[in-house]
Amino acid sequence: MALGALGIDLMLPAFDEIRSAFDLAADSTRVAGIVTTYMLGLAVGTLVYGPLSDRTGRRPALYLGFLLYGVGALGAALAPSLSTILVARFLWGVGAAGPRTMVLSIIRDSYEGDELAKRMSTVFAVFILVPVLAPALGAGIVAVAPWRWVFWTCVVYVGAIALWATRLPETLDPADRLESRPSDVMRAVKTVLGNRQTIGYMLALTVSFGAFVSYLASSELILSDVFDQAELFPVFFGALASVMGVAMLSNGRIVDRFGVRATVRRALFAYVVAAGALVAVAALTSGAPPLWLFVGLMAVVLTMHALLIPNANALAMDPMGSVAGTAASIIGFISTGGGAALGAIIDRAFNGTVTPLALGFLLSAISALALVTWAEAGRHAPRTVLPDPVSPEVLG
């Protein structure tokens, strides 16, 4: 799970050196393509690995992702021009989609219900915490070695992960293996899109991710333009990412106590209240509240967001045991792509205050609550019963 985030955040400290190496202006935005082409590849790749893995098994799809990730990173490390780097980054992103999608599929193959939610929490905590550490690692590499070593580091890392993953058994039940006929693929897609629980929780993830993407894109501007504290951005961003990581790591204990469905409901109610408080504070301060108050409310909002993400993913995947790969692809593509589009809409509303971001979080929280209520069809969902222990053959 760390591979996808590492492929983005390790690069950021090298941007100035890359501009210099290719004789670009100090304020050139061309290097931003290193992130956007990677994200485009990630989105495209997400649609490929799930259906492929439902046919061939999880391990072949996982290792295809490792291979493309390594080739893309190697190509970027050796590229003679920025344009060539961007092509390699697209391939790199396609590769990164493999481990990201297969993680969700493998966990669903092995767990159900509350236990599934707890395992999801662990992997998403890794995905959240990597951005806290990766920029510092990237800065350290750039300080002592040529900038291309940020790419070489990913080549080495994916090789190490591929070697470690040889101990992972095949988790796809042979009875669930799909044929390659288009009708079988379409049947799997219809299974995913025809399930009320999966659709409801997937769309709740999408609207929540939209506000979160806007936060990622606008947080530096907010610290700079609203609070005139640009130098505090690394501390601000790292501290809130750490809060989210701790929340995800704590999710297992919370689910043990309340059950996954009750955890989602409580987190969403608290999400709405915290986002509403943020909107009220923004309205009372003309969009420029005291920094400490803004950070405190954002910590609560992002904590609820962190509790929602793994649990909603688990509940979206839970009914999809027979087509887990296809489900992981569709859920990942729609939640990521749709969330990115919604985030861009919120970003365009930035007016030099925190008000658009606060409203974005509030609307997303209310929408997510409505979608979850629809997914549960208004019923009082009982606590999910833990499944029987997974067999040793599955766990290896």
N, C-alpha and C positions, 0 to 999 in steps of 0.2 A: 504493500500500500504506500510505502514511503517513496517508491520510484517515481510516481507521477508528480508529487509535490517537489521532489528534489530536482526534477527536470526543469522546473520553473525558477524556484527561489535561489538555487545555487548560482544561477546565471546573473542575477541582478547586480551584484557588486562589480561585475566585469564590464558593464556597459561603457563606462568612460574609456577604458583601455581599448575596447572594440572600436569605438568612434575614432580614436587616435590611430589605430592600426590601419583603418580603411579611409583615413583622411576626411572624415566627416566633421561637420561643425559641432562645437561643444553642446549645442542645444538640438542637434538633429534627432528626429523621432524615428528614423529608419530602423534603429536598433530595436524599437518596440516590436518589430516584426518577429524577433526571436521568440517573443512570448505568444503573439497572436497566431503565427503559423503552427506553433506547437499545439495551441488550444484547438485550432481547426483540425489538425491531425487527430487529436484526442477525441473530438466529437465524431469524426468520420469512423475512426477505428472502433468506437464503442458499439456501433451497429453491426460490426462484423463478427466479433469474437463470440458473442453469446450464441447465435444460431450455429456457428461453426463448432463450438464446444458441445452443443446438444447432439451433434452428429458424431464427432470424432472423440469426444471426451475432454475433460478439463486440462489434462497435462499437455497434449499437443498444442492446444490453443494458447496455454500459458507460455510454453517455450517458443512459440512463434512470436508472441509479444516480446519476450526477452531478446530474441534474435533481432527483430526490427529495431527495438530500443537501442541495442548495442551498435548496430550498423549505422543508425541515425546519429548517435553520439560520436562514433568514430568518424563519420563523414563530416560532422561539424568541426571536430578537432583538426582535421586535415584540410578543410576547405580553403581555397585560395582567395575567395571573395565573399562578401556579405550575402550576395544573391545565392551562392552555393550553400552557405550556412543555412539560409532560410529554407531551401529545398530539403536539406538534411534534417532540419528541425520539424518539418511536416512529417517526414518518415519517423522521426523520433517520437512524435506525438501519437502516431498510429500505433507504434510499438507500446507506448505507455498505457494505451487503452486496454491492452491484453491483461496485464496483472491487475489493473483496477477492476475490470469486469469479472475476471476469474475469481478474485477474492470473494466477491459477493456470491458467486455461484457455488464455490466450494463450501462456504459457510452454510449456505442454504441446503446443500446436499447432506450436510453433517448434523444440522441442528434445526429445531423448530421452536416456536412459541417464545417464552421468556428467555430460554437459553440462547436462541438465535439473536435476540435483541442484545444480550450481554456481550456476545462475541462481536456483533456489529459495533458496539461501543468501543471495544478495544482497538479495532482497525481504524475507525474514524478518529479516535484520539491520536493515533500515530499520524494520520493525514493532517490533522490540525496542528500538531506540535512540531512537525518538520519545518514549517515556515518560520517558527521561532528560532530554530538552530541553523537552518541552511544558509541564510544570508551571512551570518557570522563566519561560518565555515568557508563560504565563497570569498568573503573579504580576506580571510586568513590565507587562502590559496593565492589570491591575486597579490597579496603583500609579499609573498616569498617566491613566487613562481610566475612564468608567463601566463597570460590570461587564458590561453587555450587549455590549461590544465583544469579549468572548471569542467570542460567537456571530457577530458581524459578521466577525471575522477568518476564521472557517471559510467564510463566504459568499464572501469575497474569494478564499480559497485554492482552493476547489473551482472557482471560475470560472477561475482561472489554470491549474489542472490540466486542465480541460476544453478550454481553448484550446490548451495544449501538446499534448494527446493527439490533436488533429486530424491530426498527422503520423503517427499509428499506422495501419498498413494493416489491412485485414480479414485475420485469420489462419485463419479456419475454411475448410477445404477444401470446395468446393462438393459434392464427392462424399460428405462426411460430414454434410451438412445434413439434419436430420430433418424429416419432415412433422409436422403438428400433430395427427394422429390419436392418440387415447389409447393405441392399441395400440403405436404407435411409441415413445411416452414410456415405457410399461411395459416394452417390449423393451430400451430404454436402461437403465432401472433394473435389470432382471434381469441385463444385461451387467455392471453395476458390482457388484451383490451376489452374482453367481455366480463372481467371479474370486477365487481363493484368495489371490493375492499382494495384491490391493487390499484385501480384507477384513482380512487379517492385519496389514498395515502400518497400516491405518486404525484398528483396535482398539488397536494399540500406541501410536499417537498419542493415542488417547482416554485410556488409563490414565495415560500420561505427563502429559498436560495436566491430569488430575485433581489430581495432586500439585502441579503448578505453580500451579494456581488456588488451592489451599489456601495455598501460600506467599504469593501475592499478597494473599490476604485476611487472613492471620494474622501477617505479618511485622511490622506496626506494633505489634500486641499483644505479640509476642514481645520486641521491643526495649524495650517499655515495662514489661511485667509480669515478664519473666524476667530481663532485664539492667538494668532501671531506667535506660535510656539513650534515652528517647523523642526527645530533641533530636537524636540521631545518625541518626534514621530516614532523612531525605533523603540523607545521605551513604551510609549502608548500602545503601539501595535503588538509588541511582544507580550506585554502584560495582559492584554485582552485575549490574545491567542492562548496564553497559558491558562487563563480562567476557563476558556472553552475546553481545553484539553483535560483539566482537572474535572470538569463537569462530566465529560464523556467517560473518564476513568471511574468516576463514582456511580455511573449509571447502572452498573451491574448490581450494586447493593440496593439502589433505589428500586430497580425492577424486582429484585428478590422480595422486597417488602410489600410493594404495592401491585405488582404485575405490570406488564408492558402497556396494556390499554389504559389503565388508570394513570400510569406515569405520563402518557401522551396527553390525556385530558387535562391533568393538573398542570403540566408544563405549558399547554396552550392557553389556559386561563391566566396563568401568571404572565405569559408572554403578552397577552392583550393588555393586562393591567400595567405592566412595566412600559410597554410601548405607548400606551395612553398617557402615562405620567410623563414620558419624554416629550410627547406632543404638547401637553399642558405647560411644561416648563419652557419649551421653545416659544410658545405663544405669549407667555408672561414676560419673557426676556427679549422679545423681538428677534428670536432666533440665535441669540448669543448668550447662553447661560454660563455661569461660572464653570471653568474647566473641570474642577473636582466633581461637580454635580453631574455634568455630562458624562464623565468617565464612569461614575458610580452607576448611573442609570443604564449606560451601555453595557456595563458588566452584567447587570441583571438580564437585560434583553438577550445578550449573547449566550448567557448560561442557559436560558430557556431554549434558545435556538439549538444549542449543543445537545440538549436532552431530546429535542424533537428529531434531529437528523437520524441517528442510528435506530431509534425506535420506529420511526415512520418507515425507514428503509426495511426494517425487519418485518413489519406488518404488511408492507407492499409485497415483499417476497414470500411471505409465509404460505399463501395458497398456491404457490407456483412450483411446488416440488418437482413436478414432471417436466417442466420446461424452464428450469431455473436459469440456464444460460441466456435464452431468448429474453426472459423477463428482466435479467440484469442489464442487458443491452438496451431494451426499450426504456426501462426506468431511468437508467443513466443518461441516455440521449435526451429524453424529454425534460428531465429535471435540470440537467446541465444547460442544454440549449435554450429551453424556455426561460430558465432562471437568468441566464445571461442577457436575453432579450429584455426581460422585465427590468433587470438591473440597469441596462442602458437607458431605458425610459426614465427611471428615477434619476439617473445621473444628469440627464439633460435639464432636469428641473432645478439643479443646484443654483442658488441665487446669493451665495455668500453667507448663508446661515445654515443652521442644522435642521431647519424646519422640513425641507423636502425629505431628508433621510429619516427623520422621526415619523413623518406621515407614511413613508414607504414601509417602515417596520410595522406600524399600526395596521395599515391596510392588509399587509401580508399575513399578520397574525390573525386578524379577523377572518380573512379568506381561508386560511389553513384550518381554523376552528370549524368553519362552516363545512368545508370539504370533508374533514374527519367525521363530523356529525352525520353527513350524508353517507359516508362510507360505512358507518356503523348502523345506518338505517334507523337512527333514533332509538335504538335499543340500548338497554343497560348491559354492556358487555362484561361477562364474568371474567375473573382472573384466568388467564391462559394456563392450562395444566402443563407442567413440564413433561416432555416426552420421555419415553424409555431411554435408558443409557444407550449411547451410540456404540455400535459393535466395535471390537478391537480391530476388525478388518478395515473399517472405514477410517478409524483414527490412526492406524498404523502403529 
